[in-house]
Amino acid sequence: MSFRNVEEKITLTGERMTLKRAWISLRANRPWWVFASNIFLMWGAFFFQTGALVYFFHY
């Protein structure tokens, strides 16, 4: 009942995001780059550690 008199004030457009526009937006987003770099480094460290573990079990 609390939303009975609420009206939608924002009109949505049917505009779609292109791949080029999304890439430009991601390039300018510094926090996204920090996050992506962190994920990349964590996966690299995980594979490096796993490779070292296999080496020590082998020899």
PLY file of the C-alpha trace (Angstrom):
ply
format ascii 1.0
element vertex 59
property float x
property float y
property float z
element edge 58
property int vertex1
property int vertex2
end_header
0.00 0.00 0.00
2.89 2.39 0.50
3.65 2.54 -3.25
0.13 3.20 -4.51
0.70 6.88 -5.38
4.24 6.52 -6.73
4.81 7.37 -10.38
7.77 6.49 -12.58
9.59 9.75 -13.39
12.40 8.35 -15.55
11.67 7.32 -19.11
13.81 4.50 -20.44
15.16 4.69 -23.96
15.68 1.69 -26.20
19.31 2.65 -26.89
21.72 -0.28 -26.80
25.36 -0.16 -25.75
27.78 -0.92 -28.56
30.94 -2.93 -27.98
33.10 0.06 -28.91
31.33 2.30 -26.42
31.60 -0.36 -23.70
35.35 -0.73 -24.34
35.87 3.05 -24.15
33.95 3.11 -20.88
36.03 0.26 -19.42
39.31 1.86 -20.50
38.50 4.99 -18.52
37.37 3.08 -15.41
40.43 2.96 -13.14
38.83 0.87 -10.34
37.93 -1.78 -12.92
41.56 -1.92 -14.09
42.77 -2.32 -10.50
40.27 -5.14 -9.97
41.13 -6.86 -13.27
44.87 -6.59 -12.56
44.36 -8.05 -9.11
42.43 -11.03 -10.52
45.11 -11.59 -13.16
47.91 -11.51 -10.57
46.03 -13.82 -8.21
45.49 -16.40 -10.97
49.15 -16.11 -11.94
50.26 -16.66 -8.35
47.90 -19.63 -8.03
49.30 -21.33 -11.15
52.87 -20.56 -10.09
52.25 -22.08 -6.67
50.55 -25.14 -8.15
53.43 -25.64 -10.58
55.95 -25.46 -7.74
53.91 -27.98 -5.75
53.93 -30.45 -8.65
57.70 -29.95 -9.02
58.37 -30.75 -5.35
56.16 -33.84 -5.41
57.97 -35.09 -8.52
61.55 -34.70 -7.22
0 1
1 2
2 3
3 4
4 5
5 6
6 7
7 8
8 9
9 10
10 11
11 12
12 13
13 14
14 15
15 16
16 17
17 18
18 19
19 20
20 21
21 22
22 23
23 24
24 25
25 26
26 27
27 28
28 29
29 30
30 31
31 32
32 33
33 34
34 35
35 36
36 37
37 38
38 39
39 40
40 41
41 42
42 43
43 44
44 45
45 46
46 47
47 48
48 49
49 50
50 51
51 52
52 53
53 54
54 55
55 56
56 57
57 58
